[in-house]
Amino acid sequence: MIPRVVWLTGLSGAGKTTIANLLSSYLTSKGFSVKLLDGDDIRSSIHSHLGFTAEDIIRNNHLVAEWCRKHIDKYDFIIVAMISPFIKSREEVGKIVGDGYVEVFVRASLVEVIRRDVKGLYINALSGKMQNFIGIDPAVPYEVPTNPTIVIDTEKSDAEACLKTLISRLGV
């Protein structure tokens, strides 16, 4: 088996981190070596110098993709949970990572993620209190993947059903 980078993309609140954690636990229980990279954790630590402009978002995705490429031979799976809003940026990630790249679109509508928003991020963005909020600010739209490897819909299925779909499609 070639090592894989499973890159979960979707709006804030779509369920990327939840699904990534479930997938990591499942794969670890099956004896695979796994590294989990969460976008929020990366942003609050090693890439805290980057903002949320389109350019900084693209730079952040690029840096994470480069890290994955450099470390892919150390793990069976690297799971990345990042909004990654731009198609061109995700295409670049695929080119950097190579054959092991698996793009997973974690689908949930804007209405649904706003309903789920316990932190009030969407309310703040919609009221103008937050700039550059992905999917709300026109400067940083969320571009829905046109050809993802796998689509899971957290609005129609619970996390366990999404995990089952994901592991089935990954063949693990």
N, C-alpha and C positions, 0 to 999 in steps of 0.2 A: 504494500500500500504506500502510495506517495503521501508525504505529509500534506495537510491541508490547512489553509487559512479560511475559516468560516467567518465572513464579514457580514454582520447583521446591520442593516440600514433601515431607517424609518423615522417618523416624526418623534419628537420628544413625547414620552408617555405611551408609545405604541406597544411597549413590552420587550424591547431589545434586551435589557439587563436581566429581566426575569427569565426569558428564554435562554439567554447565554448561561446564566447560573445553573439552570436545569440541565442544559446540554453538557456543561462542564462536569457536573456531578454524575450524570449518566455515563459519559465517556470514561471518567476516572474509575467508576465502579466496574467497567468492562476491561480495565487494565491499560487503557491508553494513557500516554503522557500528554498533558493538556496545559496550555497557558491561556489564561483569560485576561483580556485587556478591555477595560470599560472606559468609554469616552469621558465620562464625568471624572473618574479617578485620574486619568491621564491629564485632563485639563486642570485639575486642582493641584497636580504635583509637577511632573517633569515638563509639561508644556504650559505652565501657568503664565509664561511671558507672552503667549499668543492671545489675541482678542477674539472677537466674533465677527470680524469683517469677513467678506467672502474670501479675500486673500489669505487671511489667517486660518480660516477653516480649511482651505485647500492645502496650506502649508502643514497644518496639523495632520491631515489625512496622509499626506506624502511622507511625513516623518514616521508615522505609525506603519505605513506600508514598507518603508525601508527597514524598520526594525524587524518586521515580520520576515522579510526576505533574508536578512542576516541571521535570523534565529530559527528558521523553519526546519532545519535539519536536527534541531534539538528536541522537537516535539512531534507527536503524531498529529495533533490538532492545536492550532492557535485560534482562539475564538475572540473576535473583535466586535464589541457592541458600541457602534458610533453612529450618530445621525447621518453623517456623510451625505449632505444634501444635494451635491452636484453630480450629474451623470458623468461629465468629463473627468471629474476627480476620481469617481469610482472606476472608470475605465482605466485611468492611470494606475490605480491601485492594482487592478488585474494584470496590467503589463509588468509592473514591478514585481509582484508576487509570482506570476507565471502559472504553470499548469495546476498548481494546488489551490488556486483561488476559487472560492465558492461564495457568490453573492446571494444573500438571503434578504428578501424584502419582507420586513415585518409590517404588514399592512394594518392600519387603523385610520379611520377618517379623522379629519380635523375636528369635526363635531364630537366624535368619541374621545379624542385625547383631551379636548377642552373639558369634557364632562369628568374625565378621570383625574384631572389636574389638582392634586392635593396641595401642591406647593404654591399655587396661585400664579405660576409663571405666565400662563396664557392670558389671564386677566390683566396682569401688569403689562404684557406686551400689547394687548388689544387697546388698553387705555393710554398707551404711549409712554408709560413709565419705564419700559425696557426697550432699548434699541437693538437692532440686529438679531431679533429672535427668529430663529429658523422657522419658516413656514408662515410667518405673520408679516415680517418686514419685507417689503418688495425687494430690498437689496440682497436678501438671503432667502430665496424661495426654496422649498423642498421640491426637487425634481424627481418625480416618481420613476423608478427604474423601468426601462423599456424592455430589458431582456435579462431579468435576474435568473440565477440558476434555480432558486427555490423561492416560492411565495408562501408565507404563512399569514393567516388572517386572524389577528387577536380580537377582532371585533365579533367574528362569527364563531370562534372556537376558543375554549379555555386554554390555559397554558399547557396542561398535560396533553391535550389533543394536538396542540401545535408542536410540542416536543415529539410526539409520536410521528407526525408527518415529517418533521425534520430528520429524525434518525432513520426513518424509512428511506427517504430520498438520499441521505448520505450513505446508506447501505451498511449501517453499523447496528 
